[in-house]
């Protein structure tokens, strides 16, 4: 089967993976560029018989060992309680993975770096996790959850960034009404850069397990109009990144994670 690329950059098909139902034959699936799909549509509309010769280089290799990367600033008062910030380190083989999800990894790492450079020490532990195997279905985050869910009551907030580093518009949040009220006040601290909106439906592949179990979750909400210009394609390179916008994303990520980690009480559930 052929699908039209989600990437609307010129002649830029995207990659990904195909899921099959148990009773469906596993026929090959490929993606073609928008221009090629439109050309074939014009040919078909004229009654032309279309015969396609398709050469595919995709292969499925055996599983290999890979690891999550973890760093943290230990809390000074409640070290057992955790505010988690994250992005995923893996990417598809096309492009460089700079946007998906190098940007989430960069910004999450920068949040801890800024807090450390400022000499700040939050009351709770601020933990960075850079997930492995997200593109294969959240392998690293699933195993992390299985290993740490026994301490779920100590996880205050889980945050994931996986939508690029375009202009940040606010924060998406999932949690109780009481927790949302607190998050709204926290976002007001970002008035100097005019990024104060709090939206619904915070989440992401790698933190979904925690949110489903009742832990408050947050994700960056940014202007993703250009996201699918580069997503899973050869266009996902460092040239996508805008240092000014990355700094704004880092400001949101740093302020929210630090303030929640430094509050006297955990977010209500």
C-alpha positions in Angstrom: 0.0 0.0 0.0 1.1 3.6 -0.7 0.3 6.6 1.5 0.8 10.3 0.9 3.5 11.7 3.1 2.6 13.7 6.1 5.6 15.9 5.3 4.5 18.7 3.0 8.0 19.8 2.2 8.8 19.4 -1.5 9.6 15.8 -2.5 10.1 14.8 1.1 8.4 11.5 2.0 8.4 10.6 5.7 9.2 7.3 7.4 7.5 5.5 10.2 6.2 2.1 11.1 3.1 0.1 10.2 0.8 -1.7 12.6 -1.2 -4.7 11.3 -4.3 -6.3 12.8 -3.9 -10.0 13.6 -6.1 -11.1 10.7 -4.7 -8.8 8.1 -2.0 -9.8 5.6 1.3 -7.9 6.3 1.6 -6.4 2.8 4.5 -3.8 2.3 3.7 -0.2 3.0 5.5 2.8 1.6 5.2 6.5 1.6 5.4 8.7 -1.5 5.8 12.5 -1.8 2.8 14.8 -2.3 4.0 15.8 -5.8 4.2 12.1 -6.9 0.8 11.4 -5.5 -0.8 14.4 -7.2 0.9 13.4 -10.5 -0.6 9.9 -10.3 -4.0 11.3 -9.4 -3.9 13.5 -12.6 -2.9 10.5 -14.7 -5.7 8.3 -13.2 -8.2 11.1 -13.8 -7.3 10.9 -17.5 -7.9 7.1 -17.5 -4.2 6.3 -17.7 -3.2 2.9 -16.4 -0.5 3.3 -13.7 2.1 0.7 -13.1 4.6 1.4 -10.3 8.0 -0.1 -9.9 8.9 0.4 -6.2 12.3 -0.4 -4.7 12.3 -0.4 -0.9 15.3 -0.6 1.4 13.5 -0.9 4.7 14.5 -3.7 7.0 13.4 -4.9 10.4 16.5 -5.8 12.5 16.6 -7.9 15.7 16.1 -6.0 18.9 19.3 -4.6 20.4 20.2 -3.3 23.9 19.6 0.4 24.4 19.2 2.5 27.5 17.4 5.5 29.0 19.7 8.4 30.0 19.0 9.8 33.5 20.3 12.9 35.3 18.9 14.6 38.3 19.3 17.4 40.9 18.6 15.8 44.3 15.9 17.6 46.3 17.1 19.3 49.5 14.0 18.6 51.6 12.0 15.8 49.9 14.6 13.9 47.9 12.3 10.9 47.4 9.7 13.0 45.6 10.2 13.6 41.9 9.4 16.1 39.2 10.3 14.5 35.9 11.2 16.3 32.7 11.8 14.3 29.5 12.3 13.9 25.8 13.3 10.9 23.7 16.8 10.3 22.4 16.1 7.9 19.5 15.0 9.0 16.1 14.3 7.5 12.7 17.3 6.9 10.3 16.3 9.7 7.9 17.5 13.2 8.7 19.2 13.9 12.0 16.3 13.7 14.5 17.1 17.3 15.5 13.4 18.2 15.9 12.0 14.8 16.7 13.1 14.6 19.3 16.5 16.1 19.7 14.7 19.4 20.6 12.9 17.8 23.5 16.1 16.3 24.8 18.0 19.6 24.4 15.4 21.6 26.2 14.9 19.1 29.0 18.6 18.9 29.6 18.9 22.7 29.5 16.2 23.1 32.2 18.4 21.2 34.7 21.6 23.0 33.4 20.0 26.4 34.0 18.8 25.5 37.5 22.3 24.1 38.3 24.1 27.1 36.9 21.9 29.5 39.0 22.8 27.6 42.1 19.2 26.7 42.8 18.3 23.6 44.9 14.6 22.6 44.7 12.9 20.9 47.6 12.1 17.9 45.5 14.3 15.9 43.1 14.2 17.2 39.6 14.9 14.3 37.3 15.7 14.3 33.6 15.0 11.2 31.6 15.9 10.9 27.9 13.9 7.9 26.7 15.1 5.3 24.3 12.9 3.4 21.9 10.1 5.9 21.7 9.7 5.5 18.0 9.3 1.8 18.4 6.3 2.3 20.7 7.7 3.7 24.0 10.0 0.8 24.9 12.3 2.7 27.3 9.5 4.6 29.0 7.4 1.5 29.4 10.2 -0.3 31.2 11.0 2.7 33.3 7.4 2.8 34.4 7.4 -0.9 35.3 10.5 -0.4 37.4 9.4 2.7 39.2 5.6 2.5 39.5 6.0 1.0 43.0 7.0 4.6 44.0 4.2 6.3 42.0 2.9 8.2 45.0 6.3 10.1 45.1 6.0 11.3 41.5 4.6 14.8 41.7 4.5 15.9 38.0 5.7 14.2 34.8 6.6 16.4 31.8 7.4 15.4 28.2 8.4 17.5 25.2 8.0 15.9 21.8 6.5 18.5 19.5 9.5 20.5 18.3 10.8 23.8 19.5 8.6 26.2 17.6 7.1 29.3 19.2 5.8 28.2 22.6 2.1 29.2 23.2 1.7 27.7 26.7 1.5 24.4 28.5 -0.9 21.5 28.1 -1.8 19.9 31.4 -3.7 16.9 32.7 -4.7 16.7 36.3 -7.4 17.5 38.9 -9.2 20.9 39.0 -7.2 21.8 42.2 -3.9 20.9 40.5 -5.0 22.9 37.4 -5.6 26.0 39.5 -2.1 25.8 40.9 -0.6 25.3 37.4 -2.5 28.4 36.2 -0.8 30.5 38.9 2.6 29.0 38.0 2.1 30.0 34.3 1.5 33.6 35.4 5.2 33.7 36.3 5.9 33.7 32.6 4.1 37.0 31.9 7.5 38.7 31.1 7.7 36.5 28.0 4.0 36.5 27.4 3.6 32.7 27.5 0.9 32.1 30.2 -1.8 29.9 28.7 -2.7 26.6 30.2 -4.4 24.1 27.9 -6.0 20.7 28.4 -4.7 17.3 27.3 -1.2 17.3 28.6 0.6 14.1 27.8 2.8 12.1 25.4 3.8 8.6 24.5 6.5 8.3 27.2 4.5 9.7 30.1 1.1 8.3 29.3 1.5 5.4 31.7 1.9 7.8 34.6 -1.0 10.0 33.6 -3.3 7.0 33.2 -2.4 6.0 36.8 -3.3 9.5 38.1 0.0 11.4 38.1 -0.4 15.0 36.8 1.2 15.4 33.4 2.3 18.3 31.2 3.6 18.9 27.7 4.8 22.0 25.9 2.2 23.5 23.5 3.9 25.3 20.7 3.0 26.5 17.2 3.4 23.3 15.2 2.2 24.6 11.8 5.6 23.6 10.3 6.1 20.4 12.3 5.1 18.1 9.5 7.3 19.9 7.1 10.2 18.0 8.7 8.6 15.2 10.8 10.3 11.7 10.2 12.0 13.0 7.0 15.3 14.0 5.5 14.4 17.6 6.4 14.7 17.0 10.2 18.2 18.5 10.6 19.7 21.1 12.9 18.7 23.9 10.5 15.1 23.4 11.8 16.2 24.7 15.2 15.8 28.5 16.0 18.0 29.4 19.0 15.6 32.2 20.1 12.6 29.9 20.1 14.6 27.1 21.8 15.5 29.6 24.6 11.8 30.5 25.0 10.9 26.8 25.2 13.6 26.2 27.7 12.4 29.2 29.8 8.9 27.6 30.1 10.3 24.2 30.8 12.7 25.5 33.5 10.3 27.7 35.3 7.4 25.2 35.5 9.6 22.3 36.6 11.6 24.2 39.2 8.6 26.0 40.8 6.6 22.7 41.1 9.7 21.0 42.5 10.2 23.7 45.0 6.6 23.9 46.4 6.0 22.8 49.9 3.1 20.5 48.9 2.8 18.1 46.0 0.1 18.8 43.3 -3.3 17.6 44.4 -4.6 14.3 42.8 
